[in-house]
Amino acid sequence: MQHVKIPQDRIGVLIGEGGETMREIEAEAEVRLDIDSENGSVAVETVGDPVLGLKGPEVVRAIGRGFPPEDALRLLEGEMMLFDVVDIDAASRNKNDMKRQKGRLIGENGRTRELMEELSGASVVIYGSTLGIIGSPEQVDAARTASEMLLDGAPHGAVYSFLEDRHNEMKHKGMEYHRFPGGKS
């Protein structure tokens, strides 16, 4: 059994309307959730497939870090799906700097975060003092690198160019992989 602590304001999202989200997580991840709504502690017990059960705490953690349940459940799509967190606070000198850093990551009208998602293929959420990423290893790496570039002060244009290059690389690899069906080359 694993224990995950999530922020108080995310408990309702984890439970869902009438317990719907909690039941869906329990069914799909083959776990049992024991949620203490007083302190935000969630006990995650594996009741089925142990490999799938390992992802249960990650799904709960992702919802706790601001992801909508449908995005957090993407972690169950395959063993290669990852959840990563970038600590914005660690890259900031003070509260004002953290606000500025979050603003750089979000972009005007949320455009930078949207582009990060579109071009990397990962789900990206900014919540509290963290940026969360869910996707395949390549997608997570692209989004993490882009966010770290922004936190290090790189111009947005340079970050967008990096993301477009990575997007084209991933697309090209995908095409390479599917180009010759039946193993003929």
Residue pairs with C-beta under 8 A, 6 or more apart in sequence:
1 43
1 44
1 45
1 46
2 43
2 44
2 56
2 57
3 41
3 42
3 43
3 44
4 41
4 42
4 44
4 57
4 60
4 61
4 64
5 39
5 40
5 41
5 42
5 64
6 14
6 40
6 42
6 60
6 61
6 63
6 64
7 40
7 64
7 128
8 40
10 40
10 63
10 64
10 66
11 35
11 37
11 40
13 21
13 63
13 68
13 69
14 21
14 22
14 25
14 33
14 35
14 42
14 60
14 63
14 64
14 69
15 21
15 22
15 35
15 37
16 22
16 23
16 24
16 69
21 63
21 69
22 33
22 35
24 69
24 73
25 31
25 33
25 56
25 59
25 60
25 69
25 72
25 73
26 32
26 33
26 47
28 52
28 73
28 76
29 52
29 53
29 55
29 56
29 59
29 76
30 46
30 47
30 48
30 49
30 52
30 53
30 56
31 44
31 45
31 46
31 47
31 48
31 53
31 56
32 44
32 45
32 47
33 42
33 43
33 44
33 45
33 56
33 60
34 42
34 43
34 45
35 41
35 42
36 42
36 43
40 64
42 60
44 53
44 56
44 57
44 60
46 52
46 53
46 54
46 56
47 53
51 79
52 76
55 75
55 76
55 81
58 75
58 83
59 72
59 73
59 75
59 76
60 72
61 83
62 71
62 72
62 75
62 83
62 132
62 134
63 69
63 72
65 85
65 125
65 127
65 128
65 130
65 132
66 125
66 126
66 127
66 128
66 130
66 132
67 123
67 125
67 132
67 134
71 123
71 125
71 134
72 83
72 134
74 81
74 123
74 134
74 135
75 81
75 82
75 83
75 134
80 136
80 137
81 134
81 135
81 136
82 133
82 134
82 135
82 136
82 137
82 140
83 132
83 133
83 134
84 132
84 133
84 134
84 140
84 144
85 130
85 131
85 132
85 133
86 130
86 131
86 132
86 133
86 144
86 147
86 148
86 151
87 129
87 130
88 98
88 101
88 102
88 105
88 126
88 129
88 130
88 131
88 151
89 98
89 129
89 130
91 101
91 148
91 151
91 152
92 98
92 100
92 101
98 129
101 150
101 151
102 126
104 112
104 150
104 151
104 156
105 112
105 113
105 126
105 131
105 147
105 150
105 151
106 112
106 113
106 126
107 113
107 114
107 115
107 156
112 150
112 156
112 159
113 124
113 126
115 160
115 163
116 122
116 124
116 143
116 146
116 147
116 163
117 123
117 124
117 143
118 167
119 142
119 160
119 163
119 164
119 166
119 167
120 135
120 139
120 140
120 142
120 143
120 146
120 163
120 166
120 167
121 135
121 136
121 139
121 142
121 167
121 170
122 133
122 134
122 135
122 136
122 139
122 140
122 142
122 143
123 133
123 134
123 135
124 131
124 132
124 133
124 143
124 147
125 131
125 132
126 132
131 147
133 139
133 140
133 143
133 144
133 147
134 140
135 143
138 166
138 170
139 170
142 163
142 166
142 167
142 170
145 162
145 166
146 159
146 162
146 163
149 158
149 159
149 162
150 156
150 159
